[in-house]
Amino acid sequence: MARAVASRSNGHIMRKTSTSIRLLHAGVTLALCAAAAAASSAGPATLRVVSALPSNYQQPYGITEGAPGLFYFEGFAGTDILSITTKGTLTQVTAFQDPPYLIESAPTSAANGKLYSSIEVIEGGNTGYVFSVNSTPGNQTYGVLSFAPTFTQNLPDGTLLALAYQFSDASQWLAKTTLDGNLMTPIYQFPSGEQAAFDAVYASDGNYYGSSITATKSEAYVYRITPLGSLTKLLIFPVTEASYLLQAGDGNLYGVTGSTGKPQSATIFKLTLSGQYTLLHTFPAGTSGNVTMLIEGSDGKIYGATEGSGGGSGSRIFSITTSGQYAVVYNMNSLDGQCPCTLVQGSDGIIYGTAQNYGATGAGTIFALDAGLPKPAPRAREFSPASGAAGAKVRIWGSNLFSAKVEFNGVAAPGAHSSGPNYLWATVPAGATTGPITVTTPGGTSTTLASFTVE
């Protein structure tokens, strides 16, 4: 997923050191070498500290753009949700007491314009709650749950994808949760004792992909799970840690595997949805440092962050092309902050991130990295309903959908508004005919593969 991994023992969550990624957002430890500093630079890039966080908001984790120029993240090691503007205006949106509560996942945008996460009662509890926030301080908490969902992304049907921990039998599920927070729809139950990583994604073929570690910890594997709950192991790694995945615009999965301080070498790889594996980059074995994030940039490269080796230096932002050309984009210093880091590319093309450690206050930073990337182009992937008459409301799901104009088979919709970066709501215009939907933003244009049927 960049912050401490949460592991459960006797129904409680115990914080570990921040050398692991939690996602996107458990048990993911990825090696990287100090020798990567010698890799070629990808070109000039500048980093600006948006905010050196005060101590009461330390250890930021997870960052998402809720509206153009307005970002949300967790603070104080998983007890607060905060927002921050590109100019550094910081607002505490909501806060929980730890103990007994712990926020389970980074803010995830939803189709109703709110951002969602969940809390687990870790002292005297074994219960969970889904909650939502918006730009106004406060939160809406939904009914008491018998499980604790960790959200990994939103879905085209308006639900949220989650790895859910069931308190009654300590089982772990891939599941969907409704926005009222009360209904969990199970998709797949992992075998007892497995540790599925918080990297589950809904892919373009309609299946779910992610990684898990077997109960014996003898192997980690990348899985494909169908909507009906059938699991296939696409790739098996003979290591004791799992891999982190993302699906890029070319349709392939990209991830990192490895093991800190172990003899295996850390790697960056590409995996097709049919299971064809390509090794992109290998790092020397037995070195310190961890990859703490992967995102896709608007230039088609994969960007990541590596944890430093201590002393407030050594963290790096790197890029790698889909053919395997690796480059260091920026070497962070102690005032910039030190990873673990989480990253997101904003609608303005800048990469924004959280650094958990160091900075001017020692509590971590929110930073903005200008690597000269263009504004991200929209991707309009799915819509619902599939048909309707003029005046009907249509939900469009994809990515980079801020500040969009919408056309139905070439006829402009009278209005469109975004609900975070992944959802658009548009009205079918008078005079529209059956055909694809086109979305245009400052970053470009995208047209759906399917056609909307005008009734």
C-alpha positions in Angstrom: 0.0 0.0 0.0 4.1 3.4 3.5 3.1 3.2 7.0 3.3 0.6 9.8 1.8 -2.8 9.0 -1.0 -3.7 11.3 -0.9 -7.3 12.5 -3.6 -8.9 14.7 -3.0 -11.0 17.8 -5.9 -12.1 20.0 -8.1 -9.7 18.2 -5.9 -6.6 18.7 -3.8 -4.6 16.3 -0.2 -4.2 17.1 1.9 -1.6 15.3 5.2 -2.6 13.8 8.1 -0.6 12.6 7.4 1.6 9.5 9.6 -0.5 7.2 6.6 -2.1 5.5 4.1 -0.9 3.0 0.4 -1.1 4.0 -2.1 -1.0 1.1 -3.2 0.4 -1.8 -2.3 -0.1 1.9 -0.2 -6.5 5.4 3.0 -8.1 5.4 4.7 -6.4 2.5 8.4 -5.9 2.9 10.4 -5.0 -0.2 14.2 -4.7 -0.5 16.0 -2.0 -2.3 19.8 -1.2 -2.4 21.8 1.8 -1.4 23.6 1.4 -4.7 20.6 2.7 -6.5 21.9 6.2 -5.8 24.3 5.6 -8.7 21.4 5.1 -11.1 21.0 7.6 -13.9 18.8 10.7 -13.2 15.6 11.0 -15.1 16.1 14.7 -15.5 15.8 17.8 -13.3 13.1 17.6 -10.7 12.3 19.9 -7.8 10.8 19.1 -4.5 8.8 21.6 -2.4 7.8 20.9 1.2 4.1 21.8 1.3 4.0 21.3 5.1 6.4 20.2 7.8 3.9 18.6 10.1 3.4 19.6 13.7 4.0 16.8 16.2 0.3 16.3 16.8 -0.1 15.2 13.2 3.1 13.2 12.8 3.6 10.1 10.7 1.4 10.9 7.7 0.2 8.1 5.6 -1.9 7.7 2.4 -2.7 10.6 0.2 -5.5 11.1 -2.2 -6.9 14.2 -4.1 -10.5 14.7 -3.0 -11.0 17.9 -5.1 -8.6 19.7 -7.5 -5.8 21.0 -5.3 -7.2 19.5 -2.0 -5.6 16.4 -0.6 -6.5 14.1 2.3 -4.3 11.8 4.4 -4.0 10.1 7.7 -2.0 11.7 10.5 -0.7 10.9 14.0 0.0 7.2 13.1 -3.5 6.4 12.1 -5.9 8.3 14.4 -6.7 11.5 12.3 -7.8 12.4 8.8 -6.5 15.7 7.6 -6.8 17.8 4.5 -4.2 20.0 2.9 -4.2 22.5 0.0 -1.3 22.9 -2.4 -0.4 26.1 -0.5 -0.1 24.2 2.8 -3.4 25.0 4.5 -3.9 22.1 6.9 -7.2 21.2 8.4 -8.0 18.4 10.9 -11.1 16.8 9.3 -11.7 14.2 12.0 -9.9 12.5 14.9 -10.3 9.3 16.9 -8.7 8.3 20.2 -6.0 5.6 20.0 -6.5 3.5 22.0 -9.2 2.2 21.7 -9.5 3.1 18.0 -7.3 2.7 14.9 -8.0 3.9 11.4 -7.8 1.0 9.0 -7.1 2.5 5.6 -6.2 5.7 3.8 -9.1 7.9 2.7 -10.8 6.4 -0.4 -13.0 8.6 -2.6 -16.6 7.5 -3.3 -19.3 8.2 -5.8 -21.3 10.3 -3.3 -18.5 12.9 -3.1 -17.3 11.7 0.4 -14.1 9.9 1.4 -14.3 6.6 3.3 -12.2 4.7 5.8 -12.9 2.5 8.8 -11.9 2.2 12.4 -11.4 -0.9 14.5 -11.9 -1.0 18.2 -8.7 -2.5 19.3 -9.2 -2.4 23.1 -12.2 -4.1 24.6 -13.7 -4.2 21.1 -13.7 -6.7 18.3 -15.9 -4.4 16.4 -15.5 -2.1 13.5 -17.1 1.0 12.0 -17.1 2.5 8.5 -17.0 6.3 8.5 -16.9 9.0 5.9 -15.6 12.6 5.7 -15.7 15.6 3.5 -14.1 19.0 3.5 -16.1 20.1 6.5 -14.6 18.9 9.9 -16.5 16.0 11.4 -17.4 12.5 10.2 -20.4 10.2 9.7 -20.0 6.9 11.3 -22.1 3.9 10.2 -23.4 0.8 12.0 -21.4 -1.5 14.2 -19.7 -4.2 12.2 -18.5 -7.7 13.0 -15.5 -7.2 10.7 -12.9 -4.5 10.0 -12.6 -3.6 6.3 -9.4 -2.0 4.9 -10.4 -0.3 1.7 -8.1 -0.6 -1.3 -10.1 1.3 -4.0 -13.5 2.3 -5.2 -15.4 0.3 -7.8 -17.6 1.1 -10.9 -20.8 -0.1 -9.2 -20.3 2.5 -6.4 -19.1 0.1 -3.7 -15.7 -0.1 -2.1 -13.2 -2.9 -2.5 -11.7 -4.1 0.8 -9.7 -6.7 2.6 -11.9 -7.5 5.5 -10.9 -9.1 8.8 -13.7 -11.2 10.4 -13.5 -11.0 14.2 -15.5 -14.2 14.9 -13.0 -16.6 13.3 -10.0 -14.4 12.5 -10.6 -15.0 8.8 -9.6 -12.6 6.0 -11.9 -11.9 3.0 -11.8 -10.0 -0.2 -15.1 -8.2 -0.1 -17.1 -5.2 -1.2 -18.7 -2.8 1.2 -21.7 -0.5 0.5 -21.5 3.3 1.2 -23.9 3.0 4.1 -21.2 1.0 5.8 -23.4 -1.9 6.9 -23.2 -4.5 4.2 -20.2 -6.6 3.3 -20.5 -8.8 0.2 -17.9 -11.6 0.4 -16.0 -12.4 -2.8 -13.3 -14.8 -1.5 -12.2 -16.2 1.9 -8.4 -16.7 2.1 -7.1 -19.9 3.7 -6.7 -19.8 7.4 -3.4 -18.2 8.5 -2.7 -16.5 5.2 -1.7 -12.8 5.1 -3.2 -11.1 2.1 -1.6 -7.8 1.3 -3.7 -4.6 1.1 -3.0 -4.3 -2.6 -6.1 -5.8 -4.1 -7.2 -4.1 -7.4 -10.1 -4.4 -9.7 -8.6 -4.8 -13.2 -9.9 -4.0 -16.7 -10.9 -7.6 -17.3 -13.4 -7.5 -14.4 -11.4 -9.7 -12.1 -9.5 -8.8 -8.9 -5.7 -9.1 -8.5 -3.5 -8.9 -5.5 -0.9 -10.8 -3.4 -0.8 -13.0 -0.4 1.6 -15.0 1.8 0.8 -18.6 2.6 0.2 -19.6 6.2 3.6 -21.5 6.3 5.3 -18.3 4.9 7.0 -20.5 2.4 5.9 -18.6 -0.6 4.1 -15.4 -1.7 1.9 -15.3 -4.8 0.0 -13.0 -7.1 -3.6 -14.1 -7.4 -6.5 -13.5 -9.7 -10.0 -13.8 -8.2 -13.1 -13.8 -10.3 -16.3 -12.0 -9.2 -17.7 -15.5 -8.4 -14.8 -16.2 -6.0 -12.5 -18.5 -8.0 -8.8 -18.0 -7.2 -5.9 -18.7 -9.6 -2.3 -18.3 -8.6 -0.7 -16.4 -11.5 2.9 -16.1 -10.0 4.6 -17.7 -7.1 7.7 -16.2 -5.3 9.9 -18.3 -3.0 10.1 -15.5 -0.5 8.5 -14.8 2.9 7.1 -11.4 1.8 4.4 -10.5 -0.7 4.4 -8.1 -3.6 2.7 -4.8 -4.2 0.7 -4.5 -7.4 -0.8 -1.8 -9.6 -2.5 -2.0 -13.0 -1.1 0.6 -15.4 -2.7 2.1 -18.5 -1.2 -0.6 -20.7 -3.3 -3.2 -18.9 -0.4 -4.9 -17.2 0.3 -5.4 -13.5 3.5 -3.9 -12.1 4.9 -4.8 -8.7 8.0 -5.3 -6.5 9.1 -8.4 -4.6 12.0 -9.0 -2.3 13.0 -9.4 1.3 14.9 -7.0 3.5 18.1 -8.5 4.8 17.5 -11.8 3.1 19.6 -13.4 0.4 16.9 -12.9 -2.3 17.2 -9.9 -4.6 14.5 -7.3 -4.7 12.9 -7.0 -8.1 10.5 -4.9 -10.1 8.4 -6.9 -12.5 5.6 -6.8 -15.0 2.8 -9.3 -15.2 0.1 -9.6 -17.8 -3.4 -10.5 -16.7 -2.9 -13.9 -18.2 0.2 -14.5 -16.1 3.1 -13.8 -18.4 6.0 -12.5 -16.2 8.8 -10.1 -17.2 11.6 -9.1 -14.9 12.2 -5.4 -15.3 14.9 -4.6 -12.7 16.9 -6.4 -10.0 18.6 -4.9 -7.0 21.6 -6.4 -5.2 20.7 -8.7 -2.5 21.1 -8.3 1.3 20.8 -4.5 1.4 18.6 -2.2 3.5 15.9 0.1 2.3 12.4 -0.6 1.1 10.1 0.3 -1.8 7.2 2.0 -0.1 4.9 3.0 -3.0 4.3 2.5 -6.8 2.1 4.8 -8.9 1.8 5.3 -12.7 2.8 8.8 -13.9 1.2 10.7 -16.8 4.3 10.0 -18.9 3.6 6.2 -18.8 6.4 5.5 -16.4 6.0 3.8 -13.0 7.1 6.0 -10.1 8.1 4.8 -6.6 9.6 5.8 -3.3 12.3 4.1 -1.4 13.0 4.2 2.3 16.3 5.7 3.5 18.9 3.9 5.5 18.6 6.3 8.5 20.0 9.6 9.5 17.4 11.6 7.6 18.8 10.8 4.1 18.7 8.1 1.5 15.1 8.2 0.6 14.6 8.5 -3.2 11.8 9.0 -5.7 12.5 6.8 -8.7 11.0 5.9 -12.1 11.1 2.9 -14.3 9.8 2.5 -17.8 7.6 -0.4 -18.8 10.7 -1.9 -20.6 12.8 -1.7 -17.4 14.9 1.5 -17.6 15.4 2.6 -14.0 16.3 6.2 -12.9 16.5 8.1 -9.7 14.3 11.2 -10.1 15.1 12.9 -6.8 17.2 12.2 -3.7 15.5 13.4 -0.6 17.3 15.1 2.3 16.4 15.4 6.0 14.4 18.6 5.5 12.4 17.1 2.6 11.4 14.2 4.9 12.3 10.6 4.9 10.2 7.7 3.7 8.2 5.4 4.1 6.3 7.6 1.6 3.0 7.4 -0.2 2.5 9.1 -3.5 -0.3 10.4 -5.8 -0.1 12.4 -9.0 -2.3 15.4 -8.7 -4.6 16.8 -11.4 -2.0 19.5 -12.0 0.7 16.9 -12.9 2.7 17.3 -9.7 3.5 14.2 -7.6 2.4 14.8 -4.0 3.5 12.6 -1.2 3.7 11.9 2.5 7.0 11.3 4.3 6.6 9.7 7.7 9.9 10.9 9.2 12.2 13.9 9.6 11.4 17.3 8.0 11.9 20.6 9.8 9.8 19.5 12.8 10.9 15.8 12.8 7.3 14.7 12.5 7.3 14.1 8.7 6.2 16.2 5.7 3.7 16.6 2.9 5.7 17.3 -0.2 5.2 18.2 -3.9 7.6 16.9 -6.5 7.7 18.6 -9.9 9.2 16.2 -12.4 7.9 18.0 -15.4 5.0 15.6 -16.0 2.0 16.7 -18.0 -1.5 16.8 -16.4 -2.8 13.3 -16.3 -5.2 12.3 -19.1 -8.6 11.0 -18.1 -9.6 7.3 -18.4 -13.3 6.7 -18.7 -13.7 3.0 -18.2 -17.2 2.0 -17.2 -20.6 3.7 -16.8 -24.0 2.9 -15.2 -26.8 2.6 -16.2 -26.1 1.3 -19.7 -29.2 3.1 -21.1 -31.6 5.9 -20.4 -33.6 8.8 -21.9 -32.6 12.4 -22.0 -32.4 13.8 -18.5 -31.2 10.6 -17.0 -28.2 10.7 -14.6 -25.2 8.5 -15.6 -22.3 7.6 -13.3 -19.0 7.3 -15.1 -16.1 5.5 -13.4 -12.4 5.7 -14.3 -9.5 7.8 -13.3 -8.3 11.5 -13.5 -11.9 12.7 -14.0 -11.6 16.2 -12.4 -12.8 19.3 -14.3 -14.4 17.2 -17.0 -16.8 17.9 -19.9 -18.9 15.0 -21.2 -20.4 14.2 -24.5 -22.9 11.5 -25.4 -22.0 10.4 -28.9 -20.8 13.9 -29.7 -23.6 15.8 -28.0 -22.5 17.9 -25.0 -24.0 17.0 -21.6 -25.6 20.1 -20.0 -23.6 19.5 -16.8 -21.1 17.2 -15.3 -19.6 17.1 -11.9 -16.9 14.9 -10.4 -17.0 12.9 -7.1 -13.3 12.7 -6.5 -10.9 11.6 -9.2 -12.7 8.3 -10.1 -16.4 9.3 -10.6 -18.3 11.6 -12.9 -22.0 12.3 -12.9 -23.5 13.5 -16.2 -26.9 14.2 -17.5 -28.0 12.6 -20.8 -28.6 15.7 -23.1 -31.6 16.2 -25.4 -30.7 15.2 -28.9 -28.2 12.5 -27.9 -28.1 9.3 -29.9 -26.7 5.9 -29.0 -23.0 5.8 -28.9 -19.9 6.0 -26.7 -19.4 8.6 -24.0 -16.4 11.0 -24.3 -14.8 12.7 -21.3 -12.5 15.7 -21.8 -10.4 17.3 -19.1 -7.4 19.7 -19.1 -5.2 16.6 -19.4 -6.8 15.1 -22.5 -9.8 13.1 -23.9 -11.0 9.6 -23.3 -13.9 7.7 -24.9 -15.6 4.6 -23.5 -15.3 1.3 -25.3 -19.0 0.6 -24.7 -21.9 2.6 -26.1 -24.6 4.2 -24.1 -28.1 3.4 -25.4 -30.4 6.4 -25.7 -34.0 5.3 -25.1 
